[in-house]
Amino acid sequence: MPLLRLEHVTKRHGGFTAVNDVSLTIGKGELFALLGPSGCGKTTLLRLVAGFETPDQGRVLIDGEEVTEVPAHRRPVNMMFQSYALFPHMSVEKNIAFGLVQDGLPKKEIAARVADGLRLVQLEGLGARRPDRLSGGQRQRVALARALVKRPKLLLLDEPLAALDKRLREETGFELVHLQKTLGTTFLVVTHDQKEAMAMAGRIAVMRAGRIEQIGTAAEIYERPASRHVAEFVGEINLFDGEVVGPDEDRRKVATAAGVLDIGPRARFAPGAAIIVAVRPERVVLARTASGAIEANAFPGTIAEKAYLGDVTLYRVAIAAGLVLRAARPNTGPGDEMFEPGDSVVATFAPESCVVLRA
C-alpha cells in the first residue's frame, strides 16, 4: 500500500487553477521530489498534502486513510519550511522541542527525543545556542530535527536547500539522502532545482501549469523525456522540429531546418508525422574535419561561444539556417583539444542519441 495517494486533486484560487486533476502515489520509505518552475503548482500541492489547504476536488489519503478534510495538526505529517521558521529567542534545544511541548509529551520523553534529534543531525553540544549563532547549514539541521522528532509518517520539505550556498547545498543534499535512508521516513521534497532533485530523489514528478507532465527516475526523465517541456526543463537540450519523410532501408529520416536527420529504426512514426528530435549536448561530437565513417547527422559549423566550467567545456556551434547546436565535452586532462570561437568544426551525433517527442 502506498503511503501517500492523491486522487484527481484540483485546487483553484479565484479564476486560477493552481493544481489541475493531479493523481499520484508515493510509497513508504520513498524520497520523492516535485520539480518545476515557479508557479507550476508544486508548493500548492505540498500544502494540500500538509492540510494547510483543502482541495476543491479529489481526495488525499495517507497510509490508507482519507485525510482530505482532516486539519493539519491531526495529520501524521510534518513540514520543514523554506525559511526554516526558527524562533530566534529560543535555544536550539527549545526550538527542536517546541512541537513536542505543544503536544503535551512528558518532559523525560521530550528530552530523550531532542537528544536523539541533535544526534541525528550531528549538532550534539550546540543545544544551548540560539539560531543567530549558527551557520546556515546548522539552522537547516535544527529545522530538520524539529520536524523529525515528532516522528511523522511523511516529512514534507519545501525547497530545503534553497537558503544554502552551492557547496553546502551539495553536502547537505547527500546528508538528507543518508538520513532518509537511515530513518526510513517518507520524504516529499519540493524544488525548482533540477540537479537537486536528480541527486536526491528516487523518483521525480515534473510539473507544469498545475499538472504532472512525467514521473520517473532521474535517468528516465533525463534520457527519455515525455514532452518538450520536460526535455527543456531538465538539463540542456538540442531540439529539432521536423517531419518524417519516410523509411530508407528500414530507417527513419526527418526533414528539419538544419537538414535531414537519421533517427534510426522508428517504425511507429509514419511518413508525414510531425515530431521533435531531441539530442543532449554531451552526445554531440566535435571534430576539425568530417570522418569518412560518419554518414548521417553531420553538421559543419563554426564555434560561436565557449564556456570552460572545469569538469566540462560547453560550446555553441553556429550551423545551417542560423541555428545553434549545443555541445558539451568532458575535460579529462591537460592534453585535451580545445576549440576556440571562430574555429571551423563538424558536429555529429549518432541516430541512437536521438530522442523523439511528439510535436
C-alpha positions, 0 to 999 in steps of 0.5 A: 500500500502506498503511503501517500495517494492523491486522487484527481486533486484540483485546487483553484484560487479565484479564476486560477487553477493552481493544481489541475486533476493531479493523481499520484502515489508515493510509497513508504520509505520513498524520497520523492521530489516535485520539480518545476518552475515557479508557479507550476503548482508544486508548493500548492500541492505540498500544502494540500498534502500538509492540510494547510489547504483543502482541495476543491476536488479529489481526495488525499489519503495517507497510509490508507486513510482519507485525510482530505478534510482532516486539519493539519495538526491531526495529520501524521505529517510534518513540514520543514519550511523554506525559511526554516521558521526558527524562533530566534529567542529560543535555544536550539534545544527549545526550538527542536522541542517546541512541537513536542511541548505543544503536544503535551509529551512528558518532559523525560520523553521530550528530552530523550527525543531532542537528544536523539534529534541533535544526534541525528543531525550531528549538532550534539553540544550546540543545544544551548545556542540560539539560531543567530549563532549558527551557520546556515547549514546548522539552522537547516539541521535544527529545522530538520530535527524539529520536524523529525522528532515528532516522528511523522509518517511523511516529512514534507520539505519545501525547497530545503536547500534553497537558503544554502550556498552551492557547496553546502547545498551539495553536502547537505543534499547527500546528508538528507539522502543518508538520513532518509535512508537511515530513518526510513521516513517518507520524504516529499521534497519540493524544488525548482532545482533540477540537479537537486532533485536528480541527486536526491530523489528516487523518483521525480514528478515534473510539473507544469501549469498545475499538472504532472507532465512525467514521473520517473527516475532521474535517468528516465526523465533525463534520457527519455523525456515525455514532452518538450517541456520536460526535455527543456526543463531538465538539463540542456537540450538540442531540439529539432522540429521536423517531419518524417519523410519516410523509411530508407532501408528500414530507417527513419529520416526527418526533414528539419531546418538544419537538414535531414536527420537519421533517427534510426529504426522508428517504425511507429512514426509514419511518413508525414508525422510531425515530431521533435528530435531531441539530442543532449549536448554531451552526445554531440561530437566535435571534430576539425574535419568530417570522418569518412565513417560518419554518414548521417547527422553531420553538421559543419559549423563554426564555434560561436561561444565557449564556456570552460566550467572545469569538469566540462567545456560547453560550446555553441556551434553556429550551423545551417539556417542560423541555428545553434547546436549545443555541445558539451565535452568532458575535460579529462586532462591537460592534453585535451583539444580545445576549440576556440570561437571562430574555429571551423568544426563538424558536429555529429551525433549518432541516430541512437542519441536521438530522442523523439517527442511528439510535436 
